[in-house]
Amino acid sequence: MELWAHSLAYPVTALGPGRRVVLWVAGCAQRCRGCITPGLWDRTAGTKTSTSAVAGQILALATPLDGITITGGEPFEQPTALADLVDSLTRARPRWSVLVYSGQTLPGLRRRGRCAAALLARTDVLVAGAFRLDRPPRHPLAGSGNQRVHFLTARGRGLQAAIDALPRNQANLGLDADGDDWVIGVMDPPSRAVLHTALHAQAAPGGESR
């Protein structure tokens, strides 16, 4: 099944409980002001691939992992493909948890009917709501205070205490294929700005840090 995917990172501890693989998908029509990933608004920012190819890449990882976090972009613009991907992963890794970010609210997603329901049914934890630059975050996984964290399954509810106890402004650092810095995590704008400033200050002369 076709999927517009942008990138993978692992092991990530800043976007959910335990050690996770994170998939960023491309395409988002919502385009929230202050979005941290505006480069993923257009689908063509990603690569058109297949769910089987992405599943194969993830399942080939030798790193021990506890689950997958899907973000973007807007995952619920590709719900059927992502439901297919999750099925492939959880058949092979039945203990993995599935955490999904969406710019839509949970009631809004439920009103979309069967298409969104397929991915919702496979989601243990949903972080939902449009990013609001004027609403300071109140939860370690939510980028703004209006966003809600929903524990949709028994597995998700079993993770609630661990998720609620995650540190605020946690971040993982990494390098992409071009050698540029990645800052992965949910941080308030002042904290992210401080970290980016520090990364730029430590970059080698002539180098670039993002």
N, C-alpha and C positions, 0 to 999 in steps of 0.2 A: 504494500500500500504506500502511496506517495506521501512524503513528509518534507516540509521545509524546515531544515535544521540549521543551526548556526554553529554551536560549539558544545564541547563537553569539558568538564573539569572534575578531578577526583584526586585524592579523597578530600572532600569538603566537610567541615564541621560547623560552618557558620550559617548554613541554610537548612537546618533541621537537625534532628537528634542523631547522634552517632556519626559514623564515617559514611559519606554519601557520594554518589555520582550525581552531578548536576547537568541537565540538558537545557540549553537555551534554544528555543525555537524562534523562527523569524516570522514577522507579520503581526501588526497590531493596529487596528483602526481607531482605537480609543485616543491614543496620543496625549496622555496626561501632561500638563504643564509641569516641568521640573523632573520629568521621567529620567531615571538613571541610565536607561539604555535606548535613547532615541535612535541610535544606529540600527536597531532591530525593528523599527516600525514597518519598513518595507520588506515584503517576502524575499525580494531579490537580494537582500542583505545576507540571506542564508544560501544554502545549497539544496537543490531539489534532489532528494535521495529516497530511500525506501525504508519502511519500518524494519524490515528484515536486516538490512545493512546496519542500521543503528543498533538494533538488538545484538547483532553479531559482534559489533565493536565493543559494546558494553560488557557482554558476557565473556569476552576474551580477556578482560582486565584481570590481572593477577592480584591486585590489591584487595584485601578483605573489605567488604562494604556492607552497610546495614540497610540501604535503600536508595531510592532515586528521588530527586527533587526536579520538577519540571517547571521552567519559568520562561521568560522571553523578553520581548514579544508577548503574545497572548495565546496561551495553550488552547483555550476554548474556541479559537478560530480554526483549529485542526483537531477537534475532539475525537472523531472516528479513528483517524490514524494513530493518535496517541493512545486511545483505548487498545488498539491492536498491538502497539509497542509494549504497553504495560502487561498485556496478556502474555506476550512472548517472554518478558523478563520474569514475571512472577511464576510462570510454569517452571522455569529453571531455578529461580531463587525464591521459593515460597515464603521465606521468612522476611523478605524485604518489605519495608514500608514505602508507601507512595505519597509524596507531598507535592501539591500543585499550587502554583500562584495564578491568580486571575484578577484582572481589573474590573470584573463584573461582581455584583453581589451574589450571594447564594440564592436568594429568591429570584433574582434576574436570570440566573443560569437555569433554575428549575422551570421557569416559564418558557424556556427555549425548547423544551420537550425532549424527544427521544435522542436527538443528536448529542446534546450536552449530557444527557443522563448516562450515556454509555461511559464517558470518562468519569463523571461524578461517582458512578457505582464502583469504580476501581480506585478511587482516591480515598486514602485514609485520613489525610489532613489537608484542608483547603484554606489558603490565605486569600481572602476575597475583598474586593473593593478597589475603586479607583484611587490612584495615588493623589494625595492632596498636600501640596507644598505648605499650606497654611495650617496643617493639623499635625503637631508634633507626635512622633510615635510613642505608643504606650506598651507595646509588646515586642519582645526581642526578634520576632520574625516579621513584624508588620512595619512597612516603611512610613506609614502615616497613621494618625490616631483614629481615623474613621474605619480603617481596615479591620476585619474580623478574622479570627482563627477558628475554624470549625473542625471538630473532631467527628468525622462522619461514620467511622466503623469502630468495632470493638478494638481492633488493633490500634487505631488512632487514639481512642480514649485511653488505652493503656499507655500511650506515650505522652499524655497531657502533662503530667507532673514534670517529666524530663524537659519537655519543650518550654513550659512556663518558666523553668529554672535556668534556661540558657542565658548567658551573659548578654547585656545590651552592647550594641556597637561592636560585636565580634566580627572579625574579618580574617579571611585566608588570603595569603599572597601567593602569586604564581607568575609564570611567564608563559606568554602565548607562543605560537610557532615562529613569530617574527622577533621574539626576544623582548617584547614590550611587557610592562608590568600589568598584572591583573589584581584588582582589589575585589574580592568576592565576599559579600555579606550585606546585611541590612544595617546601615549606619545613618545617623542623623547628619544633615548637611555639614554642620560645623566639624564634627568628628571626621567625616570623610575628607573634608578640605585639609585638615591638619595632616592626615595620613598621606594624601597626595603631595602636599608640600614637602613632607619628609622624604618621600620617595624621589621626588625631583631633585632635592638637595643632595641625595646620595648617589644619583645617577653619575656614571662615569662621564668625563668630558666628551662632548660630542655625541653622547648617547641620549636615549629618549625613554621617559617613564610615563605611563598612562594609568 
